[in-house]
Amino acid sequence: MNTKRRVFLKHLTLGIVGVAAASCEDLPSSLVLLPPLQNIHPVGAPLDLTWKALGVKTITIAYSPNGGETWEIIGQQISAKKGFWTWDAPSEITQFAIFRISDERDSTLNARSAAPLQIVAAFPVLLSDYPSLNQIGHVEVFEIASFNAFAILTQDDNSLKVKSLTCTHSGCQVNWEASSRFFLCPCHGSVFNDKGCEMAGPADMPLYEHATYYQADSNILWVMDRLLQNGC
Ligand code: FES
């Protein structure tokens, strides 16, 4: 399985919160908490936290689901030199997840998330269960009781896109017709091609795309409950 093609994520270059203090070695100690790869994250998926530290041995990591009103310790005695740590899995949906790292010798030396992380509902797709997704042009439809229907499309460059099956006209669920390779809306007849682009109205927009997160260590594609309007 070529995992490179499944990299959907871009590094964000948002601001960073850092606090510095003086160490006993006359070098300024510092902690910088780096922003996550995306500003949304699937509930239930491990989350990587990364930082830069100078003059710090061990840190404590705290989590707040409500923008800093309340905190819980999620990691202790973590080597600052390591520079990263994986939180098993956030278990609650929130728009205001923030993190704080603190020097265990001096908690006044700490750094917080520069912006809240949104933790959203998501459906995990174990890609090894769908070998057909290795074929360019393949369309795999998922109809799950607890989640809006979606389809995973294998693009010409072998990457994967996830399209919502909710019609962009008035919200009916479109059906995939493998013989014609069109998504057809049963309500008013809109037609979308195998890339989700509108081919016949009344819909005048492509099918929405789902935000995704690829968990490389488990080969899981998390389909997040967040829709993006991308062009065709
Ligand atoms: S809801 Fe799909 S064409 Fe109207």
Boltz pocket constraint, residues with backbone or C-beta under 6 A from the ligand:
constraints:
  - pocket:
      binder: B
      contacts: [[A, 167], [A, 168], [A, 169], [A, 170], [A, 171], [A, 172], [A, 185], [A, 186], [A, 187], [A, 188], [A, 189], [A, 190], [A, 201], [A, 202], [A, 203]]
      max_distance: 6.0
